[in-house]
Amino acid sequence: MSWFEALILGIVQGLTEFLPVSSSGHLAIGKALFGIETSDLSFEVAVHAATVLATLVVFWKDILRLLQDLFKFRMNDGTKYILLILVSMIPVFIVGVFFKDYVEDIFGSGLMVVGCCLVVTSALLFLSETLSARRAAKASAGDGAQMSWKSALWMGLAQSVAVLPGLSRSGSTIATGLLCGVKREEVTRFSFLMVLIPILGEAFLDAVGGDFAASSVGGLQLAIGFVAAFISGLFACKVMIAIVKKARLRWFALYCVLVGLACIISTLV
């Protein structure tokens, strides 16, 4: 991987992380276009950590309020919200501990898996948009549930499955939250906050365990990708969160199915 390829892939990661179109899938597509063949996930972990850092910068006020509530050492709205995030982490923790090697193998399996997962993402987005629209039509304006333990667990399960390249993490969690009846604004905020600890934890473990040092991707490329993902992620997080909240998920579903079919066809011809 050259420094220019790392730059482009970092920008792609930052721009697609906050849209329900699968940043990991787009990274796999970008690698295929550049002819990069490696199952080493250090670059993916680095650029994902960069976009999580961008999320921390954008949501620092919300995170500070949650921490202030937590250190009051009593049950309140902020403490409950943090506990909901911890509940959502249980499934992805199980996948990370027991199935990490399988996930790494899948990442090196080519565009067929990416294409199929993008088609699944498209179907999930379309289904959630259709059902939530029907629910909204029957209810009064502004109705919708708050985050619950059940919703957090279901969104956590969706996040754990979305480790597959092409299966959008934000798309899967947002769609699952909508299917649970949670308000779109609330489910979008929770979706972006629930990923902070797992991704930063993975980056920390890779750094401590020496995975970055032993990576087949050079340190310069990792640094360039990280910076590019962070800067583009800052822009995307501020601008595109509003798009996800207001735009119809069907447009993202259409995009995912078209890109997914293109990936599948490219492997067959």
C-alpha positions in Angstrom: 0.0 0.0 0.0 1.4 3.4 -1.1 1.0 6.6 0.8 -1.4 7.9 -1.9 -3.6 4.7 -1.6 -3.6 5.1 2.2 -4.7 8.7 1.8 -7.6 7.8 -0.6 -8.8 4.9 1.6 -8.6 7.1 4.7 -10.8 9.7 3.0 -13.2 6.9 1.9 -13.4 5.6 5.4 -14.1 9.0 6.9 -16.8 9.9 4.4 -18.7 6.5 4.5 -18.4 5.8 8.3 -21.4 8.0 9.1 -23.6 6.9 6.2 -25.5 3.6 6.2 -23.5 2.3 3.2 -20.7 0.3 5.0 -17.3 1.9 5.3 -15.7 -1.5 5.6 -17.3 -2.6 2.3 -16.0 0.5 0.6 -12.6 -0.1 2.0 -12.6 -3.6 0.5 -13.8 -2.2 -2.8 -11.0 0.5 -2.7 -8.4 -2.2 -1.9 -9.7 -4.3 -4.9 -9.5 -1.3 -7.2 -5.9 -0.5 -6.1 -5.0 -4.2 -6.3 -4.1 -4.4 -2.6 -4.3 -8.0 -1.4 -4.0 -8.5 2.4 -6.1 -9.8 5.2 -4.2 -7.6 7.7 -6.8 -5.6 9.5 -4.5 -3.1 11.1 -5.3 -0.4 8.6 -9.0 -0.9 9.0 -8.6 -0.7 12.8 -6.5 2.5 12.5 -8.9 4.4 10.2 -12.0 3.2 12.2 -10.3 4.5 15.4 -9.7 7.8 13.5 -13.4 8.2 12.8 -14.3 7.3 16.3 -12.0 10.0 17.5 -13.9 12.4 15.1 -17.1 11.2 16.8 -15.6 12.1 20.2 -14.8 15.6 19.0 -18.2 16.2 17.6 -20.2 14.7 20.5 -17.9 15.9 23.3 -20.7 17.8 25.0 -23.0 14.9 25.0 -20.2 12.6 26.3 -19.3 15.1 29.0 -22.9 15.3 30.2 -23.1 11.5 30.4 -19.8 11.3 32.4 -21.0 14.0 34.8 -24.2 12.0 35.4 -22.2 8.8 35.8 -20.0 10.3 38.5 -23.0 11.5 40.6 -23.0 7.8 41.6 -26.7 7.4 41.4 -29.2 6.2 38.8 -30.2 9.0 36.5 -30.8 9.5 32.8 -27.1 9.7 31.9 -26.1 6.6 34.0 -28.9 4.6 32.4 -27.8 5.7 28.9 -24.2 4.5 29.6 -25.6 1.2 30.9 -27.6 0.9 27.7 -24.4 1.4 25.7 -22.7 -1.3 27.8 -25.6 -3.7 27.2 -25.2 -3.1 23.4 -21.5 -4.0 23.6 -22.2 -7.5 24.9 -22.7 -9.2 21.5 -19.8 -7.5 19.8 -17.6 -8.4 22.7 -18.5 -12.0 22.3 -17.7 -11.9 18.5 -14.4 -10.1 19.2 -13.3 -12.6 21.7 -14.4 -15.9 20.1 -14.7 -15.2 16.4 -12.0 -12.7 15.6 -10.0 -15.1 13.4 -13.1 -16.0 11.4 -13.9 -12.3 10.8 -10.3 -11.7 9.6 -10.7 -14.6 7.1 -14.0 -13.1 5.8 -12.3 -9.8 5.2 -9.9 -11.5 2.8 -12.6 -13.4 1.0 -13.2 -10.9 -1.9 -15.9 -8.7 -3.4 -18.5 -11.5 -3.6 -19.1 -11.3 0.2 -19.0 -7.5 0.1 -21.6 -7.4 -2.7 -23.9 -9.9 -1.0 -23.7 -8.0 2.3 -24.4 -4.7 0.6 -27.5 -6.3 -0.9 -28.5 -7.4 2.6 -27.9 -3.9 3.9 -30.1 -2.5 1.2 -32.9 -4.9 2.1 -32.6 -4.0 5.8 -32.7 -0.3 5.1 -35.7 -0.6 2.8 -37.6 -2.8 5.3 -37.0 -0.5 8.2 -37.9 2.6 6.3 -41.1 1.0 5.0 -42.3 -0.3 8.4 -41.3 2.9 10.4 -43.2 5.0 7.8 -46.3 2.8 8.3 -45.9 3.1 12.1 -45.5 6.9 11.8 -48.6 7.2 9.6 -50.7 5.5 12.3 -49.3 7.5 15.2 -49.3 11.2 15.9 -46.4 13.4 14.8 -43.3 13.1 17.0 -44.3 9.8 18.5 -41.7 7.2 19.0 -40.1 5.2 21.8 -37.0 6.1 23.8 -34.0 3.7 24.0 -34.8 0.6 26.1 -32.8 -2.4 27.3 -34.4 -4.5 24.6 -33.7 -2.0 21.9 -30.0 -1.6 23.0 -29.5 -5.4 23.0 -31.1 -5.8 19.5 -28.9 -2.9 18.2 -25.9 -4.6 19.8 -26.7 -7.8 18.0 -27.0 -5.9 14.7 -23.6 -4.3 15.4 -22.0 -7.7 16.1 -23.3 -9.1 12.8 -22.2 -5.9 10.9 -18.5 -6.8 11.4 -19.0 -8.5 8.0 -17.6 -6.2 5.2 -20.4 -4.7 3.2 -23.0 -5.0 6.0 -23.2 -1.4 7.2 -22.8 -1.0 11.0 -24.6 2.3 11.2 -27.2 1.1 8.7 -27.8 -2.1 10.6 -28.0 -0.5 14.0 -30.2 2.4 12.8 -32.5 0.1 10.9 -32.8 -2.2 13.9 -33.6 0.7 16.2 -36.3 1.9 13.9 -37.8 -1.6 13.7 -37.9 -1.5 17.5 -39.9 1.7 17.3 -37.2 4.1 18.6 -37.2 7.7 17.4 -35.0 8.4 14.4 -33.0 11.2 16.2 -32.5 9.1 19.3 -31.5 5.9 17.4 -29.0 7.8 15.2 -27.3 9.4 18.3 -27.2 6.0 20.1 -25.8 4.3 16.9 -22.9 6.7 16.7 -22.1 6.6 20.5 -22.4 2.8 21.0 -19.4 2.1 18.7 -16.9 4.3 20.6 -15.7 1.8 23.2 -15.5 -1.3 21.0 -13.5 0.4 18.2 -11.2 2.3 20.6 -10.8 -0.9 22.6 -9.8 -2.9 19.5 -7.2 -0.2 18.6 -5.8 -0.2 22.1 -5.5 -4.0 22.1 -3.8 -4.0 18.7 -1.3 -1.3 19.9 -0.5 -3.1 23.2 -0.3 -6.5 21.5 2.1 -5.2 18.9 -0.3 -5.9 15.9 0.4 -2.4 14.5 4.2 -2.9 14.7 3.9 -6.3 13.0 1.5 -5.0 10.4 2.2 -5.6 6.7 1.1 -1.9 6.2 3.9 0.6 6.9 3.8 3.0 9.8 3.7 6.0 7.4 0.7 4.6 5.5 -1.1 3.9 8.8 -0.5 7.5 10.0 -1.6 9.0 6.7 -4.7 6.9 6.6 -5.5 7.8 10.3 -5.1 11.5 9.7 -7.1 11.4 6.4 -9.9 9.4 8.0 -10.0 11.8 11.0 -10.2 15.0 9.0 -12.8 13.7 6.5 -14.6 12.0 9.4 -15.0 15.4 11.2 -16.6 16.9 8.1 -18.8 13.8 7.5 -19.9 13.5 11.1 -21.1 17.2 11.2 -22.7 17.3 7.8 -23.9 13.8 7.2 -25.6 13.0 10.5 -28.2 15.6 9.5 -28.6 13.7 6.2 -29.1 10.4 7.9 -31.7 11.9 10.3 -33.8 13.5 7.6 -33.1 11.7 4.4 -35.1 8.6 3.4 -33.2 5.4 3.9 -34.5 4.1 0.6 -32.0 6.3 -1.3 -29.2 4.7 0.6 -30.8 1.3 0.0 -30.9 1.9 -3.7 -27.2 2.9 -3.6 -26.2 -0.2 -1.7 -28.0 -2.6 -4.0 -26.5 -1.0 -7.1 -22.9 -1.1 -5.7 -23.6 -4.6 -4.3 -24.7 -5.9 -7.6 -21.7 -4.3 -9.3 -19.4 -6.1 -6.9 -21.2 -9.5 -7.5 -21.1 -9.1 -11.3 -17.4 -8.1 -11.2 -16.5 -11.4 -9.6 -18.6 -13.4 -12.1 -17.3 -11.9 -15.4 
